[in-house]
């Protein structure tokens, strides 16, 4: 049995689908029933629980864990290592942690949280691997749809900074490899797209595919220091 935590989010749904498509038994830990129909349709055993709390019951009989922490959560630096230790106590034999590309960029608090969690893996006593994906191309879906309608692709990260983008289904395929194949212990694996793209590059791609002329527009997000998530996003777009 493989446990996927925070399974109701974008990453958890994709990883669950990749595993069940391979005929592997999956237990999906979710904080609400919102994603239950989609997960059960994929063949997962869905259990309610808060990954930030006691996950002992969810870990029963589990051989491997894909440890996803809720997105942009201030508790990750201490909470994820607590999850790692709970997995070790439950007899889990393989632990894969969903991190981020370049966690060492600690100017971004959510990157720093993942870096701090990664640093605790060696002390856990379970063979581990880390997956470090770049930005998801899927996160651009709404902006691309809007661009086809308005003719403008709004970019919160400026017009000159290139980024790599990767499809979440490709990330999930990599996660399935790390969860099932031998010889990869203590490895950190970066997952990135095939080329760096600026917002201008993206606008040109949308133009070519849609037939609607689209231009990139510099649209910086308003700074938000009122919440942890806001500080993380402000720091990320500023960087």
MODATA-V183908 format. One record per residue. N is the residue number from 0. SS is DSSP state (hx for helix, st for strand, lp for the rest). NEAR is the number of other ideal C-beta (glycine too) atoms within 12 Angstrom. D_CENTER is the distance of its C-alpha to the mean C-alpha in Angstrom with 2 decimals. Layout:
# MODATA-V183908
N&SS&NEAR&D_CENTER  N&SS&NEAR&D_CENTER
This chain:
# MODATA-V183908
0&lp&29&21.05  1&st&41&17.29  2&st&47&15.51  3&st&48&11.97  4&lp&47&11.26  5&lp&41&9.94  6&lp&49&10.60  7&lp&36&11.67  8&lp&33&8.61  9&hx&29&7.38  10&hx&42&5.01  11&hx&42&7.89  12&hx&37&10.49  13&hx&39&9.81  14&hx&49&9.79  15&hx&46&12.77  16&hx&31&14.49  17&hx&34&14.28  18&hx&38&15.81  19&hx&30&18.42  20&lp&18&19.42  21&lp&22&20.46  22&lp&13&22.51  23&lp&27&20.64  24&lp&23&20.97  25&st&41&17.84  26&st&38&17.84  27&st&47&15.26  28&st&48&15.18  29&st&35&15.00  30&lp&28&16.33  31&lp&18&18.30  32&lp&17&19.84  33&lp&16&18.35  34&lp&29&16.26  35&hx&23&18.91  36&hx&15&20.83  37&hx&24&18.03  38&hx&34&16.95  39&hx&22&20.65  40&hx&15&21.36  41&lp&31&19.07  42&lp&21&21.17  43&lp&35&19.00  44&st&28&20.79  45&st&32&19.34  46&st&31&20.07  47&st&23&19.90  48&lp&28&19.04  49&lp&24&17.39  50&lp&40&15.03  51&lp&22&16.67  52&lp&18&20.01  53&lp&16&21.89  54&lp&36&19.96  55&hx&22&23.02  56&hx&18&23.84  57&hx&36&20.44  58&hx&34&20.71  59&lp&21&24.22  60&lp&20&24.83  61&lp&37&21.33  62&lp&26&21.37  63&st&38&17.72  64&st&49&14.58  65&st&51&10.91  66&st&53&9.94  67&lp&43&6.91  68&lp&42&8.23  69&lp&32&8.75  70&lp&25&7.38  71&lp&27&10.09  72&lp&27&12.30  73&lp&23&15.30  74&lp&23&15.83  75&hx&40&12.96  76&hx&26&15.37  77&hx&19&17.83  78&hx&29&16.12  79&hx&42&13.74  80&hx&31&16.89  81&hx&27&18.80  82&hx&46&16.55  83&hx&38&17.09  84&hx&26&20.79  85&hx&33&20.98  86&hx&39&19.63  87&hx&27&22.30  88&hx&19&24.94  89&lp&28&24.24  90&lp&20&24.92  91&lp&36&21.52  92&lp&25&22.08  93&st&33&18.67  94&st&44&15.53  95&st&48&12.21  96&st&48&9.83  97&st&47&6.10  98&lp&41&6.95  99&lp&40&7.19  100&lp&30&10.07  101&lp&27&13.24  102&lp&33&12.62  103&lp&19&16.39  104&lp&23&16.55  105&lp&20&17.45  106&lp&19&18.92  107&lp&27&15.60  108&hx&31&15.50  109&hx&36&11.78  110&hx&28&11.84  111&hx&27&14.98  112&hx&35&13.61  113&hx&40&11.19  114&hx&30&14.25  115&hx&26&16.46  116&hx&37&14.56  117&hx&37&14.60  118&lp&25&18.29  119&lp&29&19.05  120&hx&33&18.06  121&hx&19&21.47  122&hx&14&23.33  123&lp&29&21.83  124&lp&17&23.92  125&lp&33&21.52  126&lp&28&20.65  127&st&39&17.09  128&st&34&14.70  129&st&37&11.64  130&st&41&9.03  131&st&32&8.42  132&st&41&7.09  133&lp&32&8.80  134&st&31&8.71  135&st&28&8.33  136&hx&28&11.95  137&hx&24&11.49  138&hx&25&11.22  139&hx&30&14.76  140&hx&17&16.25  141&hx&13&18.09  142&hx&28&19.35  143&hx&29&20.64  144&hx&16&22.41  145&hx&21&23.96  146&hx&31&25.02  147&hx&22&26.87  148&hx&16&28.68  149&hx&20&29.51  150&lp&19&29.68  151&st&24&27.42  152&st&37&23.85  153&st&29&23.01  154&st&32&21.01  155&lp&28&19.86  156&lp&32&19.52  157&lp&21&23.07  158&lp&23&24.73  159&lp&15&25.01  160&lp&24&21.72  161&lp&21&20.07  162&st&32&16.38  163&lp&26&14.74  164&st&33&12.61  165&st&32&11.08  166&lp&27&10.98  167&hx&34&8.13  168&hx&24&11.07  169&hx&27&11.69  170&hx&42&8.37  171&hx&40&9.35  172&hx&26&12.80  173&hx&34&12.05  174&hx&46&10.51  175&hx&31&13.76  176&hx&26&15.81  177&hx&40&14.65  178&hx&41&15.35  179&hx&27&18.71  180&lp&19&20.38  181&lp&14&22.60  182&lp&11&23.25  183&lp&22&19.83  184&lp&20&20.04  185&lp&20&19.33  186&st&22&17.49  187&st&28&14.61  188&st&27&13.38  189&st&21&12.25  190&st&34&11.00  191&lp&27&12.60  192&lp&26&14.68  193&lp&13&18.45  194&lp&16&19.73  195&lp&18&19.35  196&st&30&20.09  197&lp&23&21.57  198&hx&35&21.83  199&hx&25&25.34  200&hx&25&24.21  201&hx&38&21.88  202&hx&32&24.84  203&hx&19&27.03  204&hx&23&24.78  205&hx&32&24.71  206&hx&22&28.48  207&hx&13&29.07  208&hx&14&27.22  209&hx&21&28.34  210&lp&10&31.82  211&lp&20&31.41  212&lp&17&31.86  213&lp&31&28.82  214&st&22&28.82  215&st&32&26.16  216&st&22&26.87  217&st&21&25.94  218&lp&21&24.66  219&lp&20&23.41  220&lp&19&21.75  221&lp&13&24.09  222&lp&17&23.46  223&lp&20&22.31  224&lp&15&23.12  225&lp&11&23.69  226&lp&15&20.38  227&hx&24&17.72  228&hx&22&15.13  229&hx&20&17.89  230&hx&23&18.64  231&hx&32&15.14  232&hx&27&15.12  233&hx&26&18.73  234&hx&25&18.25  235&hx&31&15.44  236&hx&26&17.63  237&hx&21&20.67  238&lp&20&19.51
